[in-house]
């Protein structure tokens, strides 16, 4: 008989026929049987080769305790990919229970972030964010957040999608009348773009915005403009031309005053005539300081039928300290013209206060001594080191070095 005990089956052999297949008989003599089932004489109990099937219990292993997420690699990663290529942003970690992964992208220029939108091109497989056919707009900082029931962790990835640089200026050429505004716009593409700069006629103009605006076009504004965009690997540039429109004539002094020596007392005037297109305006200076109308100095002007400007500087009851270097300045949007002459008035020496000047080392400095009175025999220029320079005309022209940026003190010797 065969019995079943639990999950273990015990096999038995009922017939000698099956026994003969398992073991050879000890004796060649055939066994005899009675009417009752008896065990054959001289036979061997069957033996089953191999392992017997035994009852066993398999227990699935369990962790001793829960583990918060632990990410491998740096907490800030940088990756680059060419435009139209695919990229995988990794977020690898281990924990128990199994964590959840969420990807965010920071809004450019802010600390705010928003969940990455998954679609046919952007997919997430476990903790890996896969971006197919990358575009420049995919560039930015991404955040992977990993959480389970006992903790959380995060890692940032800066993705740069590179693309060749190109630039174009709009409009490529324009003609602008004097005094009118002009605008050039540098359109560019590619990534990354680190700097934008402009040049005019091969010289930098110190402008770093995509839009170049000239509020009032002057003669010196005409020429070729270039826009440059650059990154660490390459650069691109575009050119445009600004032309001047309409007829123009820079200012020119047609008539002017001469050096004069006067006695104090009477009133007098200085006359300056200038022309140009557009019509210039005339202003006056005394020893490089602008003259404004007051009770003794009055400036007046008019325009003649042929477009010239006639300007008068009227001085009431001239004094000795009214002497000095007078200048008329004719200016318009297309240029400047000047004329200077010395007015000497008999009287004691007098020095008008001087304004401070900011000088760059290596540049040429021209300083006029604001002296009045006549006659003046000599002018002595002194600095704090008391080094004296005696010159016969009240004009000092000298090369400035960094060690000469000191206060000049004036003494007049009569």
C-alpha positions, 0 to 999 in steps of 0.5 A: 500500500501507499500512504500519504503523511503530511507533505511527505509521500512514502512509496512502496512496491507491491509487485515483484515485477517492480522489485526486479527493476530495482534490485537483482534477487540474491538467489536464482531460485524462483520463489514460491507463494502461498495463498496468502501474500507473503514476502518472497524468500531470498529477496531484497527490500527495494531501495530508491536511489537519490534523495527522498522527498522530505518536508521542509519549510522556506522562510523569506528573509526580512531586514532587521530595520528600516533604512532611510534613502542614501544617494550615491554621488555628489549632491550637485552634478553638472551634465552637458548634452548636444541639442537633439541628443538624448540624456539620462539624469540619474538619481541612484539610491538605496533604502527600505522601504522602497522609496519614491522618486520625484523630479523638479525643475527650478524656475530660471533666476528664482529659488522656486521649482515646479514638477517636471512634466512627463510626456512622450519625450520626457520620461521617468524610469524609477529614479532616472529622468530620460530626456529625448531629443534635448532642446535648449529650453531643457537647460536648467537646474533639476532636483530629484527628491527621494522619500520613504517612510523613515526619511528623505534625500535630494540631489541637484543636477545642472543640465546644459543643452549646447547648441552652435552660436549664431547672431544677426543685427536688425536692421542690417543698415539704416539711415538716420537724420541728425538728432533722431534716435537709432536702434540696433537689435542683436538677435542670437541663438545657441547655448550657452551664451556667456557675454554680449558685446558691441564694437563700432568701427573695430573699437569697443563701446562698452555696451553689453545688452542685446539692444543698442540705442542711440538717443540722438544721432550725431556725426560721429555715430555713423559707421559699422557696428558689430555684435559679438556673442561668446562662450568658453568654446566659440563666438559669433558676430554680426554687423550693421551700418549706420548712415547719416541722412539729410544735408548737414554742415558742422558749426563754423565760426564766421566772425569773432572778437580779438585780444583787447586791453581796456581800462576799467569803467566803460561798458563793452561787448564781445561778438561771435557769429557762427553758421551751420546746418542745423543752426548751432547754439552759442554759449560763452565761457570765462577761463573755462567756466560757463557765463550765466546772465547776471546784473553785469553779464548779459548774453543775447543772440539772433539768427540772420536771414541766411541762417547764421547765429549772431551772439553778443556778450555784454559787460556793464561797467568793466572791472579789473577782475573781469579780465581773462580768457573768453571763449564762444562755443558754437555747437549743434548735433553735428559738431562743435566750433570754438574761438578764444581771445584774451581780455586784459583790464588794467588793475591789480592782480586777481585770481578767480577760484578754480574748480577741481579736476579729475585726471587720469594718469598718463593723459594730457592736462591743460589748466588755464590760470584764471587770472585778471589784472594788467599788466602781469609780469609772471605767473608762478605755479606751485605744488605742495612740494613747493617746486616753482614753474615760472611761465610767461603766459597763463597757460600750463600744459604738462604731462601728468603722472601718478606722482604729480596729482597734487594741488597747485597753488598759484602766486602772481608776481607783479 
